[in-house]
Each structure stands twice: as C-alpha cells, then as structure tokens.
Amino acid sequence: MSAPLALVTGGCRRLGGAIAVRLARAGYALALHGHHHATPEPPLAEALAGVEWRGFVADFADAEAAPALFAEVCDAFGRAPDLLVNSASLFGQDRLESVTAVDLAMHHAVNCAAPALLTRAFAAATEGGAIVNILDQRICHPHGDQLSYTLSKLALAGLTEITARELAPAVRVNAVAPGLTIATDDYDPEQVVRLAATMPLRRLPTPADIAEAVLFLATTPGITGQTLFVDGGAHHLAFARDFMHL
C-alpha cells in the first residue's frame, strides 16, 4: 500500500517546512510547493531522506497557478493528494491609511483565493481526504496592522467553515491558527521573551506544536469545521497592535 500523499503549499521553509517535516515522519509522501523555488530548508531536507517527495513552483498571484499546481501534482504522483495543507501566505505591512487596491487583491489572491481553488480541485479529485488551512490567532481580535493580510485570513477562516459544511462527508476541512511562532528579524531576542511572558501560558508556540496540530486534524476522522488555536493562549487577549510593535 502506497504512503498517503500530502500537498503542502509554502512547504519548503519556515512553518510550512516544519509541517512537512512532521508529515514526513508520520509516513506521508510529500508534494512541496514554493513561490520562487522548491528547495527544502536544511532541517526539512534531512527529514526527506527516504521519503517520496517532489517540489513544485507556483506564484499564487497568478489566478491560474493554483489549479495548474494541483494538476501538476496529480500528474507527477499519478494520483490525487490525500491531504491538502494551505500554508503559503503573503504578509504585508499596510494599514487602512496606506493600503492600496493592489495590496488587497494580492493578499486575497495568495491567502484565500488560491486555497479556495485548491480546495475545489481537491474535492473534485478525491472521494475522501482532509484539508487543513493555516490561519492566524488575530482573527479573534483583529487590529489595524497588516490590514490586507488580516482581511485575507478572516476570509480563509470563512472558507474553512463554508467548505467543511459543503464538502462533508467526503472531505474534512479544519484549520490551525498559530500565534507568534517563528520570529523574524523585526524582533530582538529580549522582545520575544517579553512577548512570551504576556501570553496566558507564558510561552509562545513552537513550530513543532503547529505541525502536531496539523497532523492531529489531518488524521482524526471525527473532526471537521474546527479551528485549533495553537498560540500560547494569545487569542484570549486583545492586542492593540501587531506583536512586532509591542
């Protein structure tokens, strides 16, 4: 019996890479998508030893890219994926006073429209399977920072709920909403320590926490339409600004 196949968008680096590592260790074959390239980061490359995998490049700003990616994955593996993880994200710094129509359209294209089109292709190609969308804990208490990104993640949360209902019982659709997990260069180490101390659990989630949640939702047949917050409890609090400004 062949290994189950997972398509992980944004799966070559950062959080998507951590998810791919966990799926590889759980016995999945992997189709890994990247925006500019499909070269796995070193920890993922090590985890792929002995794993059936292929890399695929697609720019989700192109309206045709998502359906074409899905078809390419099916052709390469000779079958449709059993699991779709919509992890690829575009993240910008606009606010209401600076946002443009291009910002709004680009974030929606990458963060919601591409997952929607991949979901449609997935549902048409399989008689079962699971989808896990990667959201953001900010959907509980949205603030004004990164407006285009926030709106697109709220839209993806809506897509999760709608498709869970529409695609049942054949396809299960759930989501994971991370908090601050992999700090960028915008943060200094002391700031990350201070932010962790403000969380109800006095800690930030790790990439392994997020990946474990994805695997749980992917492999638990009695769950659909749920969003699992893995954020140190951050969604219980209302932050006035994005974490990088605190």
C-alpha positions as CSV (number, residue, x, y, z in Angstrom):
1,M,0.0,0.0,0.0
2,S,1.4,3.4,-1.0
3,A,2.0,6.1,1.5
4,P,-0.6,8.8,1.8
5,L,0.2,11.9,-0.2
6,A,0.2,15.5,1.2
7,L,0.3,18.7,-0.8
8,V,1.8,21.4,1.5
9,T,1.8,24.9,0.0
10,G,4.6,27.0,1.3
11,G,6.0,23.7,2.4
12,C,9.7,24.2,1.8
13,R,10.5,26.7,4.5
14,R,9.7,28.2,7.9
15,L,6.3,27.0,9.3
16,G,5.3,25.1,6.2
17,G,8.7,23.3,6.3
18,A,8.0,22.3,10.0
19,I,4.6,20.9,9.0
20,A,6.2,19.0,6.1
21,V,8.8,17.5,8.5
22,R,6.2,16.2,10.8
23,L,4.1,14.7,7.9
24,A,7.2,13.0,6.5
25,R,7.9,11.4,9.9
26,A,4.3,10.3,10.0
27,G,4.7,8.4,6.8
28,Y,3.4,10.8,4.2
29,A,4.8,11.3,0.7
30,L,5.1,15.0,0.0
31,A,4.3,17.5,-2.7
32,L,6.1,20.6,-1.6
33,H,5.2,24.0,-3.1
34,G,7.3,27.1,-3.1
35,H,6.7,30.6,-4.5
36,H,10.1,31.2,-6.0
37,H,11.8,27.8,-5.7
38,A,11.1,24.4,-4.2
39,T,14.4,23.7,-2.4
40,P,13.7,22.5,1.1
41,E,15.4,24.2,4.1
42,P,18.2,22.1,5.7
43,P,16.0,20.5,8.6
44,L,13.4,19.5,6.0
45,A,16.0,18.2,3.6
46,E,17.3,15.9,6.3
47,A,13.8,14.7,7.1
48,L,13.1,13.9,3.5
49,A,15.8,11.1,3.4
50,G,14.0,8.0,2.2
51,V,10.7,9.9,1.7
52,E,8.9,10.1,-1.7
53,W,8.7,13.8,-2.5
54,R,8.7,16.3,-5.3
55,G,9.0,20.1,-5.4
56,F,6.7,22.4,-7.3
57,V,6.9,26.1,-8.0
58,A,3.8,28.3,-8.4
59,D,3.0,32.0,-8.0
60,F,-0.4,32.2,-6.5
61,A,-0.8,35.9,-7.6
62,D,-1.5,34.3,-11.0
63,A,-5.1,33.2,-11.0
64,E,-4.4,30.1,-13.0
65,A,-1.5,28.9,-10.8
66,A,-3.4,27.0,-8.1
67,P,-5.4,24.8,-10.4
68,A,-2.3,24.2,-12.5
69,L,-0.3,23.3,-9.5
70,F,-2.9,20.7,-8.4
71,A,-3.0,19.1,-11.8
72,E,0.8,19.0,-11.9
73,V,1.0,17.3,-8.6
74,C,-1.6,14.7,-9.7
75,D,0.4,14.0,-12.9
76,A,3.7,13.7,-11.1
77,F,2.5,11.2,-8.5
78,G,-0.1,9.5,-10.6
79,R,-2.8,10.2,-8.0
80,A,-4.5,13.0,-6.1
81,P,-3.3,14.1,-2.7
82,D,-5.0,12.6,0.4
83,L,-4.2,15.8,2.4
84,L,-4.0,19.4,1.4
85,V,-2.3,21.9,3.8
86,N,-2.9,25.5,2.7
87,S,0.1,27.0,4.4
88,A,1.5,29.5,1.9
89,S,0.9,33.1,2.9
90,L,1.7,36.7,1.8
91,F,2.4,39.1,4.7
92,G,2.5,42.8,4.2
93,Q,2.7,45.9,6.5
94,D,-0.2,48.1,5.3
95,R,-2.8,49.8,7.4
96,L,-6.1,51.5,6.4
97,E,-4.4,54.8,5.8
98,S,-1.8,53.2,3.4
99,V,-3.5,50.1,1.9
100,T,-3.9,50.0,-1.8
101,A,-6.3,48.0,-4.1
102,V,-3.2,46.1,-5.3
103,D,-2.3,45.2,-1.7
104,L,-5.8,43.9,-1.0
105,A,-6.1,41.9,-4.3
106,M,-2.6,40.3,-3.9
107,H,-3.2,39.2,-0.3
108,H,-6.6,37.8,-1.2
109,A,-5.2,36.0,-4.2
110,V,-2.5,34.2,-2.2
111,N,-4.1,33.8,1.2
112,C,-7.7,33.0,0.2
113,A,-8.4,32.6,-3.5
114,A,-5.6,30.0,-4.1
115,P,-6.7,27.9,-1.1
116,A,-10.3,28.1,-2.4
117,L,-9.3,26.9,-5.9
118,L,-7.0,24.2,-4.5
119,T,-9.9,23.1,-2.2
120,R,-12.2,22.8,-5.3
121,A,-9.7,20.8,-7.2
122,F,-9.0,18.6,-4.2
123,A,-12.7,17.9,-3.7
124,A,-13.2,17.1,-7.3
125,A,-10.3,14.6,-7.4
126,T,-10.9,12.6,-4.3
127,E,-13.7,10.6,-2.6
128,G,-12.2,11.4,0.8
129,G,-9.4,13.2,2.4
130,A,-8.6,16.2,4.6
131,I,-7.8,19.8,4.3
132,V,-6.0,21.9,6.9
133,N,-5.9,25.7,6.4
134,I,-3.3,27.8,8.3
135,L,-4.9,30.9,9.8
136,D,-3.7,33.3,12.5
137,Q,-4.8,33.9,16.1
138,R,-5.5,37.5,15.3
139,I,-8.8,36.5,13.7
140,C,-10.3,36.5,17.2
141,H,-9.3,40.2,17.9
142,P,-8.3,41.8,14.6
143,H,-6.2,45.0,14.9
144,G,-5.3,47.6,12.3
145,D,-1.8,46.3,11.4
146,Q,-1.2,44.3,8.3
147,L,-4.7,45.0,7.1
148,S,-4.7,43.2,3.8
149,Y,-3.2,40.1,5.5
150,T,-5.7,40.2,8.3
151,L,-8.7,40.5,6.0
152,S,-7.4,37.6,3.8
153,K,-7.0,35.4,6.9
154,L,-10.5,36.2,8.0
155,A,-11.7,35.3,4.6
156,L,-9.8,32.0,4.8
157,A,-11.5,31.3,8.2
158,G,-14.8,31.8,6.4
159,L,-13.7,29.4,3.6
160,T,-12.9,26.8,6.3
161,E,-16.4,26.9,7.8
162,I,-18.2,27.0,4.4
163,T,-16.3,24.2,2.8
164,A,-16.4,22.0,5.9
165,R,-20.2,22.1,5.6
166,E,-20.4,21.9,1.8
167,L,-17.9,19.1,1.3
168,A,-18.9,16.8,4.2
169,P,-19.0,13.8,4.5
170,A,-16.4,13.1,1.8
171,V,-13.8,15.8,2.7
172,R,-13.0,17.2,6.1
173,V,-11.9,20.8,6.4
174,N,-10.2,22.2,9.5
175,A,-7.8,25.0,10.4
176,V,-4.9,25.7,12.7
177,A,-4.5,29.3,13.9
178,P,-0.9,29.9,15.1
179,G,0.3,32.8,17.3
180,L,3.8,34.2,17.0
181,T,5.9,31.2,16.3
182,I,9.0,31.9,14.2
183,A,10.1,35.5,15.0
184,T,11.6,37.4,12.0
185,D,14.5,39.8,12.1
186,D,12.0,42.5,13.1
187,Y,12.1,41.2,16.6
188,D,15.0,41.3,19.1
189,P,15.5,38.4,21.5
190,E,14.5,40.3,24.6
191,Q,11.3,41.4,22.9
192,V,10.4,37.8,22.2
193,V,11.0,36.9,25.8
194,R,8.8,39.8,26.9
195,L,6.0,38.8,24.5
196,A,6.1,35.2,25.7
197,A,5.6,36.4,29.2
198,T,2.4,38.2,28.2
199,M,0.7,35.0,26.9
200,P,-1.7,33.2,29.2
201,L,0.6,30.1,29.0
202,R,3.7,32.3,29.5
203,R,5.2,30.8,26.4
204,L,5.0,31.0,22.6
205,P,4.1,28.0,20.4
206,T,6.8,26.2,18.6
207,P,6.8,25.1,15.0
208,A,6.5,21.5,16.3
209,D,3.4,22.5,18.2
210,I,1.8,23.8,15.0
211,A,2.9,20.8,13.0
212,E,1.5,18.4,15.6
213,A,-1.9,20.2,15.5
214,V,-2.0,19.9,11.7
215,L,-1.2,16.1,11.8
216,F,-3.9,15.7,14.5
217,L,-6.6,17.4,12.4
218,A,-5.4,15.5,9.3
219,T,-5.7,12.1,10.9
220,T,-8.7,12.4,13.2
221,P,-11.8,11.3,11.2
222,G,-14.4,12.7,13.6
223,I,-13.4,16.4,13.3
224,T,-14.5,18.9,10.7
225,G,-15.1,22.7,10.6
226,Q,-12.9,23.3,13.6
227,T,-10.1,25.9,14.1
228,L,-7.5,24.8,16.6
229,F,-5.7,27.8,18.1
230,V,-2.0,27.0,18.9
231,D,-0.8,30.3,20.2
232,G,0.1,30.1,23.9
233,G,-3.4,31.4,24.6
234,A,-3.0,34.7,22.7
235,H,-6.5,34.5,21.1
236,H,-7.9,35.1,24.6
237,L,-6.4,38.6,24.6
238,A,-7.0,41.7,22.5
239,F,-3.7,43.3,21.3
240,A,-3.9,46.8,20.1
241,R,-1.0,46.3,17.6
242,D,0.8,43.5,15.9
243,F,3.3,41.7,18.1
244,M,6.3,43.4,16.4
245,H,5.1,46.8,17.6
246,L,4.7,45.7,21.2
